[in-house]
Amino acid sequence: MDKKDIFEQLQKILEKEFGLDLEKLVPEARLYEDLSLDSIDAVDLIVNLKSLLQVQFSPEVFKSVKTLQDVVDAVDSILNAKK
């Protein structure tokens, strides 16, 4: 799974689970400011990512993420660490 695939999967989760419009789901979109996600939503997103990726990882990895691209980069590094 490359970064493009990760981003597309992230878009699907955010659209389906959080009811966000696809046109707002761009790499530079800020999770809290632009997409209005809160800390509970962030936990839900991590749970969805864990089940999608079928790998265990610490939520600590996502403490510093601010944008969708940051999430993609964090997921990519998790997947690459598992190889």
PyMOL commands that set and color helices and strands:
alter all, ss='L'
color gray80, all
select helices_A, chain A and resi 3-18+22-24+39-53+59-62+68-81
alter helices_A, ss='H'
color red, helices_A
deselect
rebuild
show_as cartoon
